[in-house]
């Protein structure tokens, strides 16, 4: 279950990398662990089919890509479709960049 949640969150974060608020830069392992924990807590309902909350969308916009991409594996990608993740991102009011690669996922 935690792996699936991380996949959903990872896709949400990475596909929104075009956002002006999306952070990209140097982070340390402690910062990344904290960011992953915050986004997991804020976006947990997404895994159960709910739309992202305002707090979830905020976390998606500010979480560093490099903190989640290493966790996107083919096995995790198979648990949730890219199309579903795109719909979730669009629910946050963001456009999904085409051909963005994060872990084993490349957006259509």
Buried (B, 14 or more C-beta within 10 A) or exposed (E): EEEEBBBBBBBBBBBBBEBEEBBEEEBEEEEBEEBBEBBBEBBBEBBEEEEBBEEBBBBBBBBBBBBBBEBBBEEBBEBBEBEEBBEBBEBBEBEBEEEBEBBEBEBE
